[in-house]
Each structure stands twice: as structure tokens, then as C-alpha cells.
Amino acid sequence: MATITRPDEVDTVSSAPLTDTAAECRRVGLWSRIRHATPTAAVITLLAGLAAWGHTNDWKLPKFSALAGEGVGAKKVAWCEEHGVPEAQCVECNPDLMPRGPDYGWCAEHGVHNCPLHHPDVAQTKETPVVARSDFERAAAALALLDRRPNNSACKTYRRRIQFASFDAVKQAGVDVELVERQPITESISSNGEVTYDATRFANVSPRVAGTIWRVEKNVGDGVRAGEILALVDAMPVGQAKSELIDALVQESLQQKTVKRFENLGQGVVAGRQVIEAEAAYEKAQVRVLAAQQALSNLGLTVNVDKLRALSHEDQLHELRHLGIEELVENEGDPALATANLLPIRSPIDGVIVAREVVAGEVVDTSRVIFKVADTSQMWVTLNVPLEESKQLSLGLPVRFQPDGGSEAVNGKLSWISTAVDSKTRMVQARAELPNPDGRLRDETFGAGQIILREAPEAIVVPTEAVHWEGCCQLVFVRDKHFFDSPDSPKVFHVRTVRLGAKNGNYTEIIAGVLPGEVVATKGSDVLRGQLLKNNLGEGCTCVE
């Protein structure tokens, strides 16, 4: 049976719970709004406090030295804002703490300020160094060789001194130092090169007449002397030239006898016309002899006609048959050598057979190269030099070439400089002659070449990282000679303008500006450069008074 509830009972039961829920909702909404508003209020409060602090302190952060060096009860130290050291220790603000040395100004000869070569007393060494005459000569040679990057004569940066508060401050800044020293230095032009045979000591050997290779006497790698037989060619024109000479000699002998017989008969016995015709025939026979002799000479066969005239006809035939191969006949006595068609192929130079392109029985002609002979005791290396560096080249300059795969460099001299520029690479070719007595250099070998412009065995050098460009001058930072005199001595680096020379590896040549024995900042020296530039920004350009 369903239960029936009266209306007044419903109102009585539900009225109390509805009132409690509304109150609870109001409390939760208030706390939620407070919780969301709290971060915003905190940020506004922080910004207001920061604004009040900034207005009070003129919007300047405290120095790190003030934060790290002053604690509760610590004595406040006056700080030099400009030079980053305590005011009482600042040598720039208090020159009496470290009086400046003499200012010699600009050296027009070497392009630096306070030139140590002319004024060694500016060097930061315990004792004044002695400058040798060789240092002046080395500097003059380096400056005359190339256009070096100049310094600004009006620059006053060299008067600056960079100071640290203490030795610990130098260490914390990461500044390291090294001694200025002497090292051999080489200034050169680097280029790629290719080794080839010396063209004046190389020969392509071809037969002087077409024929068949009868025998090959030499092979690749054999050493030969100039005039030594390399091969024999069986050529019909050789036999024909010899026959022509024999025939010309016979005719000459006959006409000579006729002329003599007419002369012995006396005048009036023989008609004058016959005498003239006989003399003309004799002269014509002599011309034939000369032509036949020249034909053999053109084949490389030298014949003594006067000797042949004194021989009998049989001896003439024997002499001409073995013409040019007499040494083979004497050494071997081969009956096959009796043919009169053999032409010896001889080496034109002393050297080594580097190529053989023929075998016995092969037909050859005058356009065919059958041997290549080279004198490898001297080779050529052709170097490709950039056009902008070619103006520094001159004949006779030393060349150092390192072949690929070779353990030692080979030295030579520049013997030729091209008058043209390659249209594709824009390079200028230069050639050097390289000695090769032991045969280490090989034809068509590539490698790296150096054309030596200047060598200084005792150049003044510093690590390359010690050199900086300030904007108008090249400079280094030289440690003061009194740096370690006492714990209270000023920790100062002097700014020194320098003139740079060649670079070899990690070292740079100093033409002028520092002397051996001085100490320069190397690693971390960019910290000093940064301080120098900061000071320059505060004081304006230092290139003018």
C-alpha cells in the first residue's frame, strides 16, 4: 500500500537541509576568491618593493666585490669603478703608485709605439736587454718582403695599463702567461704540386724509318748510356741508301780515272769537248757520293767516305754492310747480322728505360714511340700558386716539396715562372728542379710544396692567442716586471703595440714590439682586451689626443 504524506510534513522535513547547504557554498566561494587573488597581490607587492629599491639606489646593482668581499662588520673599501680595483691601489688614478716610464712615441721605421728595438729600456725585464744587430736586419727583411698590416700612429692605447686587484684575481679571471722567446720561423707560399720527369733529361725514341723490329736489346729498368743500342730495325731503305753510296763511289772512281787519263794524254790529243764532259761527269759523281752519304747520316749512320775510297770494292761492301752495328758484330759474330738492312735504334741520353712499347717482329713507323728514356737523377715539380701571391715569386727561391706518402721533404730551387694565368683555376704555374739521386721521387706524384720567401732562424715569437686587434692596432699584454716583487705590488699588464710577421703553427713572429725575456698574457688574454675596450668606451677613442 502506498504511503501518503501530507503537505505540511514535506515542508517541515526539507527546510533545514537547504539552509545549511547555501551557507556552506557561500564560505567556499569566499576562500576560493582569496586563494586566487593572493599570488597577484604578492607580485604587485614585490614590484612595488623593487621600484622603491631601484629609486633609492639609482637603479644600480651592487658590485660582485661588494657582495663577496664585505660581510657583517666588514670594513667598506672604496672601489674604482673605471679600472676595477680598489681606489687606493689603482695605478691609473694614482700614478705615484707606479710612475710611467718614458714615452718615446711612434717608431716610423718599425710601425709600433715605444719601439723596444730602438729603446730596450721599455722592456719589462729585470735588466735592460741588449738588442743585436741581427734583430734590426731581421725586422728590415720582414718588412721589405711583404705589405704588413699597419698600426695607427695616432693611437694612444699603448699608454694603457690593465690592473688586477690581486694575484688571485688574475687566476680567477683565467689569465695565463708565457715567455717571449726565439724560434726558427719560415715564411712561405704553400701550394699543391706534381712531380714530372725533367723535360731536358727525357726522350721519346722512335725509329727514323719504317721497318720491322729485328731484335730488342734493352728492357724497362735497364740503365743506358747515350748512343747505346736499344733495338735493331730491319728496314729496306737502309740497304738502298748503302747501295746508292757504293754505286756513287764506283761512278766517282770511274770518272776520276777518265779525267786523269785525258790529263796524261796532254792537250790537242783529246778534243776539248770530251775533256769538259769528263770533268762534268766526275763532279756529278762526287755530288752523288755526297748525297748518298747525307742519306745515311739522316738515318743516324755515320760513314767515313775518305776511308771507303781507300778500300777495295769488296772491303767497301763489308764496311757498309755492318755500318752502325760494328760492336754487335765484334761481340757476337752472328751470321744473321750480315744483312745490310739493319738500322740501330740508339739512346739519345744517359738514363733509364722507363717504357718499352715494342716486341721483336713488330712493324713500326716513324710516328711510333717505341722507347722512353729518362734521367731520373733530377726531376721537375710544377706548383700552382694563387694569382694574388704570384707577385712574391722570383727565380732562385728555395722550394721544399713533400710528396704524398713520402717521409722526407726534398729541397730545390725555383727555375721557371709562367707568364700566363690558368683560365679555369686562376693559378700561376711555377716550376722547381729537385735533385733525385736515390730515385725517391716518381713521375706524376702529387704532394705539398712550399716556396720559401724568408727564413729566420732566431725570430722573436709569441703564442698566437696572445695577439689581439684593438680596432686600430695589433697589441699584446706584457706583464709588469715588478709583478711578483711583493704581495702588495700592483698586478699590472702593459699594453704594447706590435708588428706581426709570419705564423708557424701556434706561434706568431713579432717583427717589433716585444723582446725575448718579457712575459705576455696568452690564455684568457681576451679578458684584458675586454677591460681595455670597456675603458675606451668610457673615455672615447684613444686614437687621437
For each residue, the residues with C-beta under 8 A, 3 or more apart:
1:
2:
3:
4:
5: 9 10
6: 9 10
7: 10 11
8: 11 12
9: 5 6 12 13
10: 5 6 7 13 14
11: 7 8 14 15
12: 8 9 15
13: 9 10
14: 10 11 17 18
15: 11 12 18 19
16: 19 20
17: 14 20 21
18: 14 15 21 22
19: 15 16 22 23
20: 16 17 23 24
21: 17 18 24 25
22: 18 19 25 26
23: 19 20 26 27
24: 20 21 27 28
25: 21 22 28 29
26: 22 23 29 30
27: 23 24 30 31
28: 24 25 31 32
29: 25 26 32 33
30: 26 27 33 34
31: 27 28 34 35
32: 28 29 35 36
33: 29 30 36 37
34: 30 31 37 38
35: 31 32 38
36: 32 33 39 40
37: 33 34 40 41
38: 34 35 41 42
39: 36 42 43
40: 36 37 43 44
41: 37 38 44 45
42: 38 39 45 46
43: 39 40 46 47
44: 40 41 47 48
45: 41 42 48 49
46: 42 43 49 50
47: 43 44 50 51
48: 44 45 51 52
49: 45 46 52 53
50: 46 47 53 54
51: 47 48 54 55
52: 48 49 55 56
53: 49 50 56 57
54: 50 51 57 58 59
55: 51 52 59
56: 52 53
57: 53 54 60
58: 54
59: 54 55
60: 57
61:
62: 66 67
63: 66 67 79
64: 67 68
65: 68 69 77 79 165
66: 62 63 69 70 79
67: 62 63 64 70
68: 64 65
69: 65 66 74 77
70: 66 67 74 75 76 77
71: 74
72:
73:
74: 69 70 71
75: 70
76: 70
77: 65 69 70 86 88
78: 86 87 88
79: 63 65 66 85 86 87
80: 83 84 85 86 87 90 92 93
81: 84
82: 92 93 535 538
83: 80 90 92 93 163 535
84: 80 81 163 165 531
85: 79 80 89 90 163 164 165
86: 77 78 79 80 89 90 165
87: 78 79 80 90 93 94
88: 77 78 94
89: 85 86 94 97 163 165 490
90: 80 83 85 86 87 93 94 97 163
91: 94 95 97 98 161 163 490 492
92: 80 82 83 95 161 163
93: 80 82 83 87 90
94: 87 88 89 90 91 97
95: 91 92 98 99 100
96: 99
97: 89 90 91 94 490
98: 91 95 161 480 482 490 492
99: 95 96
100: 95 103 159
101: 121 122
102: 119 121 122
103: 100 114 159
104: 107 113 114 115 118 119 122
105: 113 114
106: 112 113 153
107: 104 110 111 112 113 114 115 117 118 512
108: 111 153
109: 115 118
110: 107 115 117 118 139 143 499 511 512 513
111: 107 108 143 148 150 151 153 499 512
112: 106 107 115 151 496 497 498 499 512 513
113: 104 105 106 107 151 155 158 496 497
114: 103 104 105 107 119 122 158 496 497
115: 104 107 109 110 112 118 119 512 513
116: 119 120 122 123 129 131 512 513 514 515
117: 107 110 120 131 135 136 139 512 515
118: 104 107 109 110 115
119: 102 104 114 115 116 122
120: 116 117 123 128 129 130 131 515
121: 101 102 128
122: 101 102 104 114 116 119
123: 116 120 128 129 514 515 517 518
124: 478 479 480 481 494 518 519
125: 128 129 481 515 517 518
126: 481
127:
128: 120 121 123 125
129: 116 120 123 125 515 516 517
130: 120
131: 116 117 120 135 136 515
132: 135 136
133: 136 137
134: 137 138 458
135: 117 131 132 138 139 460
136: 117 131 132 133 139 140
137: 133 134 140 141
138: 134 135 141 142 456 458 459 511
139: 110 117 135 136 142 143 499 511 512
140: 136 137 143 144
141: 137 138 144 145 454 456
142: 138 139 145 146 148 187 454 456 501 502 509 511
143: 110 111 139 140 148 499 511
144: 140 141
145: 141 142 187 392 453 454
146: 142 187 392 453
147:
148: 111 142 143 499 500 501 511
149: 474 500
150: 111
151: 111 112 113 155 472 473 474 497 499
152: 155 472 473 543
153: 106 108 111
154: 543 544 545
155: 113 151 152 158 470 472 473 497 542 543
156: 159 542 543 544 545
157: 160 470 472 473 475 495 497 532 536 542 543
158: 113 114 155 473 475 495 496 497
159: 100 103 156 495 542
160: 157 494 495 532 535 542
161: 91 92 98 480 492 493 494 495
162: 477 492 493 495 528 531 532
163: 83 84 85 89 90 91 92 490 491 492 493
164: 85 167 169 170 173 491 492
165: 65 84 85 86 89 169 491
166: 169 170 491
167: 164 170 171 487 491
168: 171 172
169: 164 165 166 172 173 491
170: 164 166 167 173 175 491
171: 167 168 174 175
172: 168 169
173: 164 169 170 524 527
174: 171 523 524 527
175: 170 171 521 523 524 525 527 528
176: 521 522 523 524
177: 479 519 520 521 522
178: 462 463 466 519 520 522
179: 516 517 518 519
180: 460 461 462 510 514 515 516 517 518 519 520
181: 460 461 516
182: 458 459 460 461 516
183: 458 459 461 504 507
184: 455 456 457 458 459
185: 455 456 459 461 501 502 504 507 509
186: 450 452 454 455 456 502 504
187: 142 145 146 452 453 454 455 456 501 502 509
188: 400 450 451 452 453
189: 385 389 392 393 450 451 453
190: 448 449 450
191: 383 384 385 386 430 448 449 450 451
192: 383 384 446 447 448 449
193: 381 382 383 384 401 446 447 448 449
194: 381 382 444 445 446 447
195: 379 380 381 401 403 434 441 442 443 444 445 446 447
196: 199 379 380 381 382 443 444
197: 201 202 354 374 376 379 380 443
198: 201 202 374 375 378 379 380 433
199: 196 202 380
200:
201: 197 198 349 351 374 375 377 378
202: 197 198 199 349 351 372 373 374 375
203: 347 348 349 351 372 373 374
204: 369 371 372
205: 230 345 347 348 369 370 371 372 373
206: 364 366 367 368 369 370
207: 210 211 233 235 343 345 364 365 366 368 370
208: 298 299 300 343 366
209: 233 235 237 238 299 343 366
210: 207 235 237 363 364 365 366
211: 207 233 234 235 236 237 238 341 343 363 364
212: 233 234 235 361 362 363 364
213: 216 231 232 233 234 358 359 360 361 362 363 364 370
214: 231 232 233 234 342 360
215: 231 232 360
216: 213 219 230 231 356 358 359 360
217: 229 230 231 232
218: 222 224 228 229 230 231 347 353 356 371
219: 216 222 353 356
220: 353 354 355 356
221: 352 353
222: 218 219 352 353
223: 351 352 353
224: 218 228 230 347 350 351 352 353 373
225: 228 347 350
226: 347 348 349 350
227: 346 347
228: 218 224 225 346 347
229: 217 218 232 325 327 328 344 345 346
230: 205 216 217 218 224 345 346 347 353 370 371
231: 213 214 215 216 217 218 344 345 358 370 371
232: 213 214 215 217 229 325 328 342 343 344 345
233: 207 209 211 212 213 214 342 343 344 345 364
234: 211 212 213 214 339 341 342 343
235: 207 209 210 211 212 238 239 341 343
236: 211 239 240 341
237: 209 210 211 240 241 299
238: 209 211 235 241 242 299 301 340 341 342 343
239: 235 236 242 243 339 340 341
240: 236 237 243 244
241: 237 238 244 245 292 295 296 299 301
242: 238 239 245 246 296 320 321 323 340
243: 239 240 246 247 340
244: 240 241 247 248 288 291 292 295
245: 241 242 248 249 289 292 293 295 296 303 305 308 320
246: 242 243 249 250 313 316 317 320
247: 243 244 250 251 288 292
248: 244 245 251 252 285 288 289 291 292
249: 245 246 252 253 289 305 308 309 316
250: 246 247 253 254 313
251: 247 248 254 255 285 288
252: 248 249 255 256 282 285 286 288 289 309
253: 249 250 256 257 309
254: 250 251 257 258 285
255: 251 252 258 259 278 281 282 284 285
256: 252 253 259 260 282 285
257: 253 254 260 261
258: 254 255 261 262 278 281 282
259: 255 256 262 263 275 278 279 282
260: 256 257 263 264
261: 257 258 264 265
262: 258 259 265 270 274 275 278
263: 259 260
264: 260 261
265: 261 262 269 270
266: 269
267:
268:
269: 265 266
270: 262 265 274 275
271: 274 275
272: 275 276
273: 276 277
274: 262 270 271 277 278
275: 259 262 270 271 272 278 279
276: 272 273 279 280
277: 273 274 280 281
278: 255 258 259 262 274 275 281 282
279: 259 275 276 282 283
280: 276 277 283 284
281: 255 258 277 278 284 285
282: 252 255 256 258 259 278 279 285 286
283: 279 280 286 287
284: 255 280 281 287 288
285: 248 251 252 254 255 256 281 282 288 289
286: 252 282 283 289 290
287: 283 284 290 291
288: 244 247 248 251 252 284 285 291 292
289: 245 248 249 252 285 286 292 293 305
290: 286 287 293 294
291: 244 248 287 288 294 295
292: 241 244 245 247 248 288 289 295 296
293: 245 289 290 296 297 303 305
294: 290 291 297 298
295: 241 244 245 291 292 298 299
296: 241 242 245 292 293 299 301 302 303 323
297: 293 294 300 301 302 303
298: 208 294 295
299: 208 209 237 238 241 295 296 343
300: 208 297 324 343 344 346
301: 238 241 296 297 323 324 343
302: 296 297 324
303: 245 293 296 297 308 320 323
304: 307 308
305: 245 249 289 293 308 309
306: 309 310
307: 304 310 311 319
308: 245 249 303 304 305 311 316 319 320
309: 249 252 253 305 306
310: 306 307
311: 307 308 315 316 319
312: 315 316
313: 246 250 316 317
314: 317 318
315: 311 312 318 319
316: 246 249 308 311 312 313 319 320
317: 246 313 314 320 321
318: 314 315 321 322
319: 307 308 311 315 316 322 323
320: 242 245 246 303 308 316 317 323 340
321: 242 317 318 338 339 340
322: 318 319 325 326 329 337
323: 242 296 301 303 319 320 326
324: 300 301 302 342 343 344
325: 229 232 322 328 329 337 342 344
326: 322 323 329 330
327: 229 330 331
328: 229 232 325 331 332 334 337
329: 322 325 326 332 333 334 337
330: 326 327 333
331: 327 328
332: 328 329 337
333: 329 330
334: 328 329 337
335: 338
336: 339
337: 322 325 328 329 332 334 342
338: 321 335
339: 234 239 321 336 342
340: 238 239 242 243 320 321
341: 211 234 235 236 238 239
342: 214 232 233 234 238 324 325 337 339
343: 207 208 209 211 232 233 234 235 238 299 300 301 324
344: 229 231 232 233 300 324 325
345: 205 207 229 230 231 232 233 370 371
346: 227 228 229 230 300
347: 203 205 218 224 225 226 227 228 230 350 351 371 373
348: 203 205 226 373
349: 201 202 203 226 373 375
350: 224 225 226 347 375
351: 201 202 203 223 224 347 354 373 374 375 376
352: 221 222 223 224 373 374 375 376
353: 218 219 220 221 222 223 224 230 356 371 372 373
354: 197 220 351 372 373 374 376 443
355: 220 371 372
356: 216 218 219 220 353 370 371
357: 368 369 370 371 372
358: 213 216 231 362 364 368 370 371
359: 213 216 362
360: 213 214 215 216
361: 212 213
362: 212 213 358 359
363: 210 211 212 213
364: 206 207 210 211 212 213 233 358 368 370
365: 207 210 368
366: 206 207 208 209 210
367: 206
368: 206 207 357 358 364 365
369: 204 205 206 357 372
370: 205 206 207 213 230 231 345 356 357 358 364
371: 204 205 218 230 231 345 347 353 355 356 357 358
372: 202 203 204 205 353 354 355 357 369
373: 202 203 205 224 347 348 349 351 352 353 354
374: 197 198 201 202 203 351 352 354 443
375: 198 201 202 349 350 351 352 378
376: 197 351 352 354 379 436 439 441
377: 201 435 436 437
378: 198 201 375 433 434 435 436
379: 195 196 197 198 376 433 434 436 441 443
380: 195 196 197 198 199 431 432 433 434
381: 193 194 195 196 399 401 412 431 432 434 447 449
382: 193 194 196 429 430 431
383: 191 192 193 399 429 430 431 432 449 451
384: 191 192 193 422 425 427 428 429
385: 189 191 389 390 393 427 428 429 430 451
386: 191 389 390 426 427 428
387: 390 421 426 427 428
388: 391
389: 189 385 386 392 393
390: 385 386 387 393 417 428 430
391: 388
392: 145 146 189 389 453
393: 189 385 389 390 397 414 417 428 430 451
394: 397 414 417
395: 414 415 416 417
396: 413 414
397: 393 394 413 414 451 452 453
398: 411 412 413 414 451 452 455
399: 381 383 411 412 413 414 432 434 449 450 451 452
400: 188 409 410 411 449 450 452
401: 193 195 381 409 410 411 412 432 434 447 448 449 450
402: 406 409 410 447 448 449
403: 195 406 410 440 441 442 445 446 447
404: 445 446 447
405:
406: 402 403 409 410 440 447
407:
408: 440
409: 400 401 402 406
410: 400 401 402 403 406 434 435 436 440 441
411: 398 399 400 401 434
412: 381 398 399 401 432 433 434 435
413: 396 397 398 399 432 433
414: 393 394 395 396 397 398 399 417 430 431 432 451
415: 395 431 432 433
416: 395 430 431
417: 390 393 394 395 414 428 429 430 431
418: 421 428 429 430
419:
420: 428
421: 387 418 426 427 428
422: 384 425 426 427 428 429
423: 426
424:
425: 384 422
426: 386 387 421 422 423
427: 384 385 386 387 421 422
428: 384 385 386 387 390 393 417 418 420 421 422
429: 382 383 384 385 417 418 422
430: 191 382 383 385 390 393 414 416 417 418 451
431: 380 381 382 383 414 415 416 417
432: 380 381 383 399 401 412 413 414 415 449 451
433: 198 378 379 380 412 413 415
434: 195 378 379 380 381 399 401 410 411 412 441
435: 377 378 410 412
436: 376 377 378 379 410 439 440 441
437: 377
438:
439: 376 436 442
440: 403 406 408 410 436
441: 195 376 379 403 410 434 436 445
442: 195 403 439 445
443: 195 196 197 354 374 379
444: 194 195 196
445: 194 195 403 404 441 442
446: 192 193 194 195 403 404
447: 192 193 194 195 381 401 402 403 404 406
448: 190 191 192 193 401 402
449: 190 191 192 193 381 383 399 400 401 402 432
450: 186 188 189 190 191 399 400 401
451: 188 189 191 383 385 393 397 398 399 414 430 432
452: 186 187 188 397 398 399 400 455
453: 145 146 187 188 189 392 397
454: 141 142 145 186 187 502
455: 184 185 186 187 398 452
456: 138 141 142 184 185 186 187 459 501 502 509
457: 184
458: 134 138 182 183 184
459: 138 182 183 184 185 456 501 502 509
460: 135 180 181 182 509 510 514 515 516
461: 180 181 182 183 185 504 507 508 509 510
462: 178 180 466 467 476 507 508 510 514 520 522
463: 178 466 506 507 508 520 522
464: 467 503 506 507 508
465: 506 522 523 525
466: 178 462 463 476 477 508 520 521 522 525
467: 462 464 474 475 476 498 500 508
468: 474 475 476 477 525 526 529
469: 473 474 475
470: 155 157 473 474 475 529 532 533
471: 533
472: 151 152 155 157 543
473: 151 152 155 157 158 469 470 497
474: 149 151 467 468 469 470 497 498 499 500
475: 157 158 467 468 469 470 495 496 497 498
476: 462 466 467 468 496 498 510 513 514 520 521 525
477: 162 466 468 493 494 495 496 520 521 525 528 529
478: 124 493 494 495 496 514 518 519 520
479: 124 177 483 492 493 494 518 519 520 521
480: 98 124 161 483 490 491 492 493 494
481: 124 125 126
482: 98 485 489 490
483: 479 480 489 491 492
484: 489
485: 482 489
486: 489
487: 167
488:
489: 482 483 484 485 486
490: 89 91 97 98 163 480 482
491: 163 164 165 166 167 169 170 480 483
492: 91 98 161 162 163 164 479 480 483
493: 161 162 163 477 478 479 480 521 528
494: 124 160 161 477 478 479 480
495: 157 158 159 160 161 162 475 477 478 532
496: 112 113 114 158 475 476 477 478 513 514
497: 112 113 114 151 155 157 158 473 474 475 513
498: 112 467 474 475 476 510 511 512 513 514
499: 110 111 112 139 143 148 151 474 510 511 512 513
500: 148 149 467 474 503 508 509 510 511
501: 142 148 185 187 456 459 508 509 510 511
502: 142 185 186 187 454 456 459 508 509
503: 464 500 507 508 509
504: 183 185 186 461 507 509
505:
506: 463 464 465
507: 183 185 461 462 463 464 503 504
508: 461 462 463 464 466 467 500 501 502 503
509: 142 185 187 456 459 460 461 500 501 502 503 504
510: 180 460 461 462 476 498 499 500 501 513 514
511: 110 138 139 142 143 148 498 499 500 501
512: 107 110 111 112 115 116 117 139 498 499
513: 110 112 115 116 476 496 497 498 499 510
514: 116 123 180 460 462 476 478 496 498 510 518 520
515: 116 117 120 123 125 129 131 180 460 518
516: 129 179 180 181 182 460
517: 123 125 129 179 180
518: 123 124 125 179 180 478 479 514 515
519: 124 177 178 179 180 478 479
520: 177 178 180 462 463 466 476 477 478 479 514 525
521: 175 176 177 466 476 477 479 493 524 525 528
522: 176 177 178 462 463 465 466 525
523: 174 175 176 465
524: 173 174 175 176 521 527
525: 175 465 466 468 476 477 520 521 522 528 529
526: 468 529 530
527: 173 174 175 524 530 531
528: 162 175 477 493 521 525 531 532
529: 468 470 477 525 526 532 533
530: 526 527 533 534
531: 84 162 527 528 534 535
532: 157 160 162 470 495 528 529 535 536
533: 470 471 529 530 536 537
534: 530 531 537 538
535: 82 83 160 531 532 538 539
536: 157 532 533 539 540 541 542
537: 533 534
538: 82 534 535
539: 535 536 542
540: 536
541: 536 544
542: 155 156 157 159 160 536 539
543: 152 154 155 156 157 472
544: 154 156 541
545: 154 156
